[in-house]
Amino acid sequence: MIIETERLTKFYGEKVGCKDISISVNKGEIFGFLGPNGAGKSTFIKMLVGLIFPTSGKAYVLGEPLGNVQARKKIGYLPETFRYQDWMTGVDLLSFHASLYKLDKLKTSSMIEEVLSLVKLKGHEKYRIGTYSKGMQQRIGLACALLADPDLLFLDEPTSALDPIGRKEVRNIILELKNRGKSVLLNSHLLSEVEMICDSAAIIKKGSIAAFGKMDDMLENKITLEIRAENIHDELLAKLRTLDPDMGHRNGKMTLTVKDNADIPHIASLIIENGGKLYELTPRKESLENAFISLVKGGEAQ
C-alpha cells in the first residue's frame, strides 16, 4: 500500500478535524478524497504530508510511519491555496524550489526542463508569474510539486478555481502522472473530475468516512432505467412495481431503479410480453454526484 491509515484522528480543541479515518491506497492509482467544504479533507492531507500532527491513530506513507524523512523526500504536495511571488519568473520559482529540495545543479537543470514540458509551460518559464493565467499558475504549482520526481503526489483541490479548459489541462497531467507510475491522492469536491479519472475514492462527512472503495463498486449499486413505451396498462404497471415500488410513470415515460444489469432484458421482455410497445430503454448508472449527495444528506447537511 502506498498509503494506509488506522483510525487517524485530529481534534482542534473540542472541534473535530477528522475522526477514525481508516483507508488504504494502492500503488499506482489515482485516489479521490471527497467531501463538502469543512468536512476534513485538507486536515487529512496535512497530517499525511507532515504539516500537522494527528491527535491519535496511525498512518503509513510509502510504507513508513508519518514523519519519516526518507518517505517525505518522495512526496510532492500542491496545497489548496497558494500564491507565489508575482515578480519571480517561472524558472526562478522552480530553481528556488529545487534548492529547497537540495537538488544538485545538474539534476536541477534536467528536472526543470522535464516538469516544464510535462505541465506544458515550455516557452513561458521566463515570464513573470504575475502575468500567468490562473491555469498557468496551477500548472507551475504542479511543476514545483513534481521537481523531486516524487512517487506520491498530494493534490488539494487542484482544479476548483479553473475554467473548463484549465480543468482539462490539469486532468490530463494527472493521468499522465499515473501513466508514469506515480500515485496520486486527489482531494476535491468537483465530483465530475473525480469520476472521470479516479480508480478508488473515499467520501468524508463531518470528519468521518461515509463510503470507501473502488470507483466502479461505488457506482454500481443502482441503475436507473429510462423507458418510453405505450399500452402500459394497470396489470403491467403492477408487475413492474414488484421490481421497483417507487417507479415513476407519466405520459408514456417510466423510470425504474434496479440493482443488477440482468434485470434489464427481463424488464424489456415483461413489457413486450404483456402487450406494451417498447420504443426506448436507456440504462443510466448512478452518478458519483447522486451517490455523494445521498450519503452527505443522509443526515443534517454540512
Stockholm file with secondary structure:
# STOCKHOLM 1.0

chainA/1-302         MIIETERLTKFYGEKVGCKDISISVNKGEIFGFLGPNGAGKSTFIKMLVGLIFPTSGKAYVLGEPLGNVQARKKIGYLPETFRYQDWMTGVDLLSFHASLYKLDKLKTSSMIEEVLSLVKLKGHEKYRIGTYSKGMQQRIGLACALLADPDLLFLDEPTSALDPIGRKEVRNIILELKNRGKSVLLNSHLLSEVEMICDSAAIIKKGSIAAFGKMDDMLENKITLEIRAENIHDELLAKLRTLDPDMGHRNGKMTLTVKDNADIPHIASLIIENGGKLYELTPRKESLENAFISLVKGGEAQ
#=GR chainA/1-302 SS CCEEEEEEEEEETTEEEEEEECCEECTTCEEEEECCTTSSHHHHHHHHHTSSCCSEEEEEETTEETTCHHHHTTEEEECSSCCCCTTSBHHHHHHHHHHHHTCCHHHHHHHHHHHHHHTTCTTCTTSBGGGSCHHHHHHHHHHHHHTTCCSEEEEESTTTTCCHHHHHHHHHHHHHHHHTTCEEEEEESCHHHHHHHCSEEEEEETTEEEEEEEHHHHHCSCEEEEEEEECCCHHHHHHHHTTCTTCEEETTEEEEEESCTTHHHHHHHHHHHTTCEEEEEEEEECCHHHHHHHHHTSSSCC
#=GC SS_cons         CCEEEEEEEEEETTEEEEEEECCEECTTCEEEEECCTTSSHHHHHHHHHTSSCCSEEEEEETTEETTCHHHHTTEEEECSSCCCCTTSBHHHHHHHHHHHHTCCHHHHHHHHHHHHHHTTCTTCTTSBGGGSCHHHHHHHHHHHHHTTCCSEEEEESTTTTCCHHHHHHHHHHHHHHHHTTCEEEEEESCHHHHHHHCSEEEEEETTEEEEEEEHHHHHCSCEEEEEEEECCCHHHHHHHHTTCTTCEEETTEEEEEESCTTHHHHHHHHHHHTTCEEEEEEEEECCHHHHHHHHHTSSSCC
//
